[in-house]
Amino acid sequence: MVSLDVEDAIRRRRMHREFTDDPVPRPLLRRMAWAAARAQQARSGIRHIVIVDDPRILAAARQVLPGFLTNAPAMLVLGTDLERAKQVLGPKGVEVATRIDVGAACAHLALFAQTAGLGICTITSWAEPAVQTLVGLPPQLRADVTVAVGFVTPTPPPAPRGFTTPLHHNRFGIDWEESDD
């Protein structure tokens, strides 16, 4: 494990589509799941994580998940127990809080991966029934995201660039840089 400055880790964070052939050790995959589980959750017991390292399942994923275009040796599937979520959060919580929570889990994965010398790629193009069948999720579990995981060839950090997201001050349309202090 490597200790990283958070600001530097955020700057270096990127999605990887090419991985080395080295398998990810099971204890390291377990630590990745731990990092995802440490992210915010509206309530405990809602998030489920399936760790996939079976080459046959990964080969099938490449066939049925259009976005799984990587050679990653492992994948994490993050899902939501919809019945439990509805019980403790209500219908709006299922649609809002659980989506925010899975995004936070992905951010934790992206940052933690760097400390372990791993890369990830959040896969966003796939059909939920395909993922459910692929990893055997019961009907009450919704697959929220799949994340490819593997070792990557070290690359130089990206060149520093300015803040590219539009930033407003107090109200939309008032540019942060041009507003009065």
N, C-alpha and C positions, 0 to 999 in steps of 0.2 A: 504494500500500500504506500502511496505517495501522499504527502501532505500538500495541499494546494491552497493558495489564496483564493477566496471565493470570487473576488472580482476578476482575477485572472482566469479562473475556471469558467466563469460566465462568458468571458470574451473568447475563450478557446472552444467553447461548446459548439458542436456541429453534428449533423447527421452523417453517418457513414453507411455506404452501400457495398463497400469492399472490405472483406475481413480476411485474416490469415486462415490457414487450415487448422490451426491449433484449437483443440477443444477447450471449452471453458470448464475448469474444475467445478465439480458440484458444490463444494463449500463456497466458492466465489459466486456461483449463481444464487445460492442461499443468501449471501450478503446483499446481492442486488435486490432480491425480494424483500429483505429487511429494510433496505433504503426506501423502496416504494411504500412499504407498510408504515414507515415513519412519517410519511407526508400526512397533511391534514386529512381528517375524515369527519364528516358531519356526525357520524355515530360509529362506534366500533361494531364489527361483525357484518358490515355491509360489503366491504371490499374482499374479493377473492383473487388469488394469484395462482396461475398455472405455469410452472417452469417446464419448458419443453427443451430436451436435448437429444431426443431419439431421432437419429438421422432419417428414419422412415417417415415420421410425422413431419419433419422439416421438409423433406422432399415432396410430400403431399401438399404442404402449405404453399410451396412454390408453384404447384399446379392449380390450386383453387383460390388463392388469395392474390388478386392482380397486383397489389402493391408490394408483395413480398418478393422483390427482385434482387435480393441479396444472397450471398453465399454464407450467411451467418450460421455458426454452429449451434446456436441456441436462440430461444425466443421466450419472452414472458408475455402471458396473456393476462390482462387486468380486467376484472369483471365486477359487476354489481349484483348483489342479491336483491332483486326487485321486491320480493315479498317483505323482507326485513326492512328495506328502505321505506316502503310504503307505510309499514307499521309505525316506524319511529320518526319519519320525516313528512309523511303525507305526500299526495300526488305531485305537488309542485317541487318538493324537496328531491323527489326521485329524478325529475328532469333537470333541475338546476344544480343542487348541491352535489349530486353524484358526478356530474360532468366536470364541475370545478375541481372536485377531489381527485379525479383521475388525471386531470392536467397537472395538478400539484405532484402526484406520484411520478408522472413522466419527467417532470423537472428534477425531482430527487434522483431518479435513475440516471439522467443525463449528467448531473454533477458527480454523483458517486462513481459512475463508470470511469471517469477520468482518474480518480484516485487509485483505481485498480488496473489501469492500463488497458481498459476496454473501450470499445466504441459501441454506440447504439444507433438504431434507426427506428423512429416511430413510424409504424406502418398505418396508414389511414385509408387505404383503398382495399376494402374487402367486404364481403357480405357476412352479416352476423350469423345466419344459419350455417354457413360454411365453417366459421370458427367454432361455433357450438358443437357441430358434428366432429370436427377435427380433434378437439381436445375433450370431448365428452361432457360438455356443460349441461346440467339439468335445465329444464325449461325456465325456472325462476331466476337463473343467472344470465345476465346480459353481458356479452363480450363488449367491453368499451374500447379497448385498444390492444394492439399487438406491438411488441417491441423486439426487434432483432438485436441480438447481443453477440459480441465476439471481440477477439483481439484485433487490433488494427496496426498497420504499419505507421510508425510515428511520422507525423507531418509537421512542417513548421506552423507556428501559430498564424492565424489570418492577420493581414495587415490592419493596423488600426484604422478605423473609419469613423466618421462623425455619427451623431445620433440621427438615424434615418426614419424613425417613427414620428409622425406629426405630433407635436407636443403643444398643448394649449394651456393658457393660464386663466384660471377661474371660470372661464366660459369658452365654449367651442368658438373657434374663429379668432381668438385673441392669441397670437403667436407668443409662446413663452419667451423667446429671445428678444422680442420687440416690446414686451410689456414693461411697464414701470415697476421698479423694485418696491 
